[in-house]
């Protein structure tokens, strides 16, 4: 059973002290419903997955049921999925499996995070409690530190220059300027970013994403019924997912993420396409170095050559393989659980050719990919999509 | 694609200050592997779901990946599922869908909770943070209070007597005496339980389950390949799930759980059987009144007559429809995320006829049911199983 995306919606990503968890979710859900061209009765949604790590608002359990009742879906079978920063992508993977299994005709995959009002214990997530707490966090390291080590190793093994790494941020900020839903809508220049306060050498504050509130929703259905809902269904060609040791000291290689490589291989196999067929991608640039590694993990270039794609401008909006046209986690924002679904929203618009800001529209893209990573590579999930015929 | 359970395992349920989260999971996983009669190479497991609310040990995110690497499954696609006290049951539902979808041949569903070492913020879960925090918890109520209101309403509308409600605890403690893995292996008498310290009128401490550590694992595969692994595969006949308003003031009826009714209807429909066909059941008795309501929600009796089943001893081990032969949440223990999978372990043993303690074995049971509820009925999931041919 093939699966199609029939509607997507997301809030702006940013800091929203006046919007509750429920309000954010409602906004994204309503936008997704409106996005279903020929209309969808919400009651047709039979199963829902909501990805979130540590939702604000004080609710500790049963979040999926609570958010479903908030948008009028009380009664639906709902699941809360948590795979750190990859929660949204894994929520989508479950929805795809549910449709393929014949369990339901229409399903919802969503993601949400309200990070700016988290209580202290849960706000520590930023410091690395989705890495290996026992062996990494309690030894004093954290996510900026871990990604800094990965960056240093990449520089050491492959001669990657710091300016190429930070060049990821420059590119993604440039894209976000044209995305009204992005958190950081301003350009940055390389000099300034390189001189910015250091987080963990070689990564400065401009090499890291921010703390973000946001929600995103995608509605999927059986492909053979998709035309009832829209003339422009986007097909799910492949889904791949994998895990890895959380602690990086357990891994054989520090210049890439094995989970992402396995997830990509599975997704490419299901889709029957290869890296060269991908015409637009949203990848998980929680730190700039992560996007360089993603190029290699996804096969967009040979191992070790990710930096050249930035040096040569190949992944800019007008390059041969535009990456993170939305601005990416770096500049669009990274509301943990919402990120994976937000990536899917962007790719769906790109493949339908209806990105609202023409300057961000990748012309004629037919096949797109999303790449969503949890923690420092403990989990990863990749999806490949095809534009409407 | 039909689905079969080929192996189950669980730790003892109780208070284990010397066993880490990882140690508990390892123990349950190893037992499940050993339970696969003809052996299973763990590498055949392609996809895993782990249910947990708020795992101890300090790990906040990526728990599924962490636990998978602990048992040698690094690399597998793993998902952490959280639906409050129904997390385990929903993890199983996802694994069933994955097999049905053709995504994988062998999958794992697991549950775990280490409640006795939770930091203060997360230990508040017991007080009702899986109910509606905004509208119930912040108004001062908590789970004992909510279930006390449900009990009072049942007594008022249906003339249910307090001694029948507490009779659930007496029955379940009597069963747990014969279960070496149960947390509370002692009989209680009705008089003493009725006079015990009051939690929330009419519920005393003997009407509530405890705080528990534990883990449980179930391994499923495509039914057409099950005989490669075991001569006694237990078939999954049906899976049903639903949600409801978290806050009970939003519900039309307070004498039953609508989510459980919907989940049961869906499971019965898939299974092609009805309540009269069920010969053994594990139901969610977080409070004694919950088991009375479960009898009605599952159709074991007419609405309002749940109390009579206890009064007349119909759900005792030697009754026509034995319920909670394991001791139930009340006496076997309730390690939140592990509970739903623990129920499945018990039913699988019951249907294979290999319960280790003959006195707990329900003779000749061919069809069994599990009923797992999240919070005070915000989520519910029901599974129906058939014994090996």
Interface residues (C-beta under 8 A of the other chain):
Chain A: X1 X53 X54 X57 X58 X59 X60 X61 X62 X63 X64 X65 X66 X68 X69 X73 X74 X75 X76 X77 X78 X79 X80 X81 X82 X83 X84 X85 X90 X93 X94 X97 X98 X100 X101 X102 X103 X119 X121 X122 X124 X125 X129 X130 X131 X132 X133 X134 X137 X138 X241 X242 X243 X244 X245 X246 X250 X258 X259 X262 X263 X374 X375 X378 X379 X381
Chain B: X1 X47 X53 X54 X57 X58 X59 X60 X61 X62 X63 X64 X65 X66 X68 X69 X73 X74 X75 X76 X77 X78 X79 X80 X81 X82 X83 X84 X85 X90 X93 X94 X97 X98 X100 X101 X102 X103 X119 X121 X122 X124 X125 X129 X130 X131 X132 X133 X134 X137 X138 X241 X242 X243 X244 X245 X246 X250 X258 X259 X262 X263 X374 X375 X378 X379 X381
